[in-house]
Amino acid sequence: MTAPPVPPAGQAPAPHWMQQGPPAPMRKSKKPLLFGLGGLVIGVAIGLLMGALGSAVGGAVSKSNAISEAVEACSAADTAGVDVMDEGKSLSLQTTGEESTGTSMATVVCVLTELASPESIFNKIDSTRALDGTKSAEWSGFSASWTYHPDNGLNIIVETAAK
């Protein structure tokens, strides 16, 4: 280390921090850049997660309205034998029998078609006899159970998976 410079006569000595020479150049910190990139990554991840959750919730809400929408599409809202229950989460369809009144088979077919029921369900319903008791089936987000008797007609309960 060199000796500090001697001030000219009549001047006060320089403060000690000036006696050490020029200050070292300041290094730029990478922390703000890393912090910003980390925040961006976290923000994108949260956005994708929220989008996925929103889509799932939207799908469940859409499925929960499907029964009411199917009944409306078939113009069966005020039809005898068609009852939307549980705030649109279940449906009772009763056709006319020899001793009871209800809706037509055309309405039942229309509603089940609107609910994207597979052809196998129609075949199972069509082949149900009075001796078979209660039958049931499931398909994408729905379940159905039904009975048939000539006196009472066909009675079907359809429920959504979103309860």
C-alpha positions as CSV (number, residue, x, y, z in Angstrom):
1,M,0.0,0.0,0.0
2,T,1.3,3.4,-0.8
3,A,1.4,6.3,1.6
4,P,-1.5,8.8,1.3
5,P,-0.7,11.9,-0.6
6,V,0.3,14.9,1.5
7,P,-2.0,17.9,1.0
8,P,-0.5,21.2,0.0
9,A,0.2,23.6,2.8
10,G,-2.9,25.2,4.2
11,Q,-5.3,22.5,3.1
12,A,-6.9,19.9,5.3
13,P,-6.1,16.3,4.6
14,A,-8.5,14.4,2.4
15,P,-11.0,12.1,4.2
16,H,-9.7,8.5,4.5
17,W,-12.2,7.1,2.0
18,M,-10.7,9.3,-0.7
19,Q,-7.2,8.2,0.2
20,Q,-7.7,4.7,-1.0
21,G,-7.9,5.5,-4.7
22,P,-10.8,5.4,-7.1
23,P,-13.8,3.3,-6.0
24,A,-14.0,-0.2,-7.5
25,P,-16.5,-0.5,-10.3
26,M,-19.9,-1.6,-9.2
27,R,-21.0,-5.1,-10.3
28,K,-24.5,-5.4,-11.7
29,S,-26.6,-7.8,-9.7
30,K,-28.4,-10.6,-11.5
31,K,-31.0,-10.9,-8.8
32,P,-33.6,-8.6,-10.4
33,L,-33.4,-10.6,-13.6
34,L,-33.7,-13.9,-11.9
35,F,-36.5,-12.7,-9.7
36,G,-38.4,-11.4,-12.7
37,L,-38.0,-14.6,-14.7
38,G,-39.0,-16.7,-11.6
39,G,-42.1,-14.5,-11.3
40,L,-42.9,-14.9,-15.0
41,V,-42.6,-18.7,-14.8
42,I,-44.8,-18.9,-11.6
43,G,-47.4,-16.6,-13.2
44,V,-47.6,-18.7,-16.4
45,A,-47.9,-21.9,-14.3
46,I,-50.7,-20.4,-12.2
47,G,-52.5,-19.1,-15.3
48,L,-52.4,-22.6,-16.9
49,L,-53.6,-24.2,-13.7
50,M,-56.5,-21.7,-13.4
51,G,-57.4,-22.3,-17.1
52,A,-57.5,-26.0,-16.6
53,L,-59.7,-25.7,-13.4
54,G,-62.0,-23.3,-15.2
55,S,-62.4,-25.7,-18.1
56,A,-63.2,-28.5,-15.7
57,V,-65.7,-26.4,-13.8
58,G,-67.3,-25.2,-17.0
59,G,-67.6,-28.8,-18.3
60,A,-69.3,-29.8,-15.1
61,V,-71.7,-26.9,-15.2
62,S,-72.5,-27.6,-18.8
63,K,-73.2,-31.2,-18.0
64,S,-75.4,-30.3,-15.1
65,N,-77.6,-28.2,-17.5
66,A,-77.8,-31.0,-20.1
67,I,-81.0,-32.5,-18.8
68,S,-82.9,-29.2,-18.8
69,E,-81.5,-28.4,-22.2
70,A,-82.5,-31.8,-23.6
71,V,-86.1,-31.4,-22.3
72,E,-86.3,-27.9,-23.8
73,A,-84.9,-29.1,-27.2
74,C,-87.5,-31.8,-27.4
75,S,-90.3,-29.3,-26.4
76,A,-91.2,-31.6,-23.5
77,A,-91.0,-29.1,-20.6
78,D,-94.7,-29.0,-19.9
79,T,-95.5,-32.6,-21.0
80,A,-97.2,-35.1,-18.8
81,G,-94.8,-37.8,-17.7
82,V,-91.7,-35.6,-18.0
83,D,-90.4,-34.2,-14.7
84,V,-87.0,-32.4,-14.4
85,M,-85.9,-32.9,-10.8
86,D,-83.1,-31.9,-8.4
87,E,-82.5,-28.5,-10.1
88,G,-81.9,-30.1,-13.5
89,K,-79.6,-33.0,-12.3
90,S,-82.2,-35.7,-12.7
91,L,-85.1,-36.5,-14.9
92,S,-88.2,-38.8,-14.7
93,L,-89.7,-40.0,-17.9
94,Q,-93.0,-42.0,-17.8
95,T,-94.7,-43.2,-20.9
96,T,-98.4,-44.0,-21.3
97,G,-99.4,-47.5,-20.2
98,E,-102.7,-49.3,-20.4
99,E,-103.7,-47.9,-16.9
100,S,-101.6,-44.7,-16.8
101,T,-100.9,-41.6,-18.7
102,G,-97.6,-40.1,-19.6
103,T,-95.4,-39.0,-22.5
104,S,-94.9,-40.6,-25.8
105,M,-92.0,-42.9,-26.7
106,A,-91.0,-40.3,-29.3
107,T,-90.4,-37.8,-26.5
108,V,-88.3,-40.4,-24.6
109,V,-86.2,-41.1,-27.7
110,C,-85.7,-37.4,-28.3
111,V,-84.6,-36.7,-24.8
112,L,-82.2,-39.6,-24.6
113,T,-80.8,-38.7,-28.0
114,E,-80.2,-35.1,-26.9
115,L,-78.3,-36.6,-23.9
116,A,-76.1,-38.5,-26.3
117,S,-77.3,-41.9,-25.1
118,P,-75.6,-44.7,-27.1
119,E,-77.6,-47.0,-29.2
120,S,-77.0,-49.9,-26.8
121,I,-79.2,-48.0,-24.2
122,F,-82.1,-47.9,-26.7
123,N,-81.7,-51.6,-27.4
124,K,-81.6,-52.5,-23.7
125,I,-84.7,-50.4,-23.0
126,D,-86.5,-51.8,-26.0
127,S,-85.9,-55.4,-24.9
128,T,-87.0,-54.9,-21.3
129,R,-89.9,-57.0,-20.1
130,A,-92.2,-56.7,-17.1
131,L,-90.4,-59.7,-15.5
132,D,-87.0,-58.1,-15.8
133,G,-87.4,-55.7,-12.8
134,T,-85.3,-52.6,-12.7
135,K,-82.5,-52.3,-15.3
136,S,-79.8,-49.7,-15.4
137,A,-77.0,-48.4,-17.6
138,E,-74.4,-45.6,-17.6
139,W,-72.8,-43.4,-20.4
140,S,-70.6,-40.3,-20.5
141,G,-71.7,-38.4,-17.4
142,F,-75.2,-40.0,-17.0
143,S,-76.8,-43.0,-15.5
144,A,-80.3,-44.3,-16.1
145,S,-82.5,-46.9,-14.5
146,W,-85.8,-48.1,-15.9
147,T,-88.7,-50.5,-15.5
148,Y,-91.4,-51.5,-17.9
149,H,-94.9,-52.9,-17.4
150,P,-97.7,-52.8,-20.0
151,D,-100.1,-51.3,-17.4
152,N,-97.7,-48.6,-16.2
153,G,-95.6,-48.0,-19.4
154,L,-91.9,-47.3,-19.3
155,N,-90.5,-45.5,-16.3
156,I,-87.0,-44.1,-16.6
157,I,-84.9,-42.1,-14.2
158,V,-81.9,-40.3,-15.7
159,E,-79.3,-38.7,-13.4
160,T,-76.1,-36.7,-14.1
161,A,-72.8,-37.6,-12.6
162,A,-72.6,-34.0,-11.3
163,K,-74.7,-34.3,-8.1
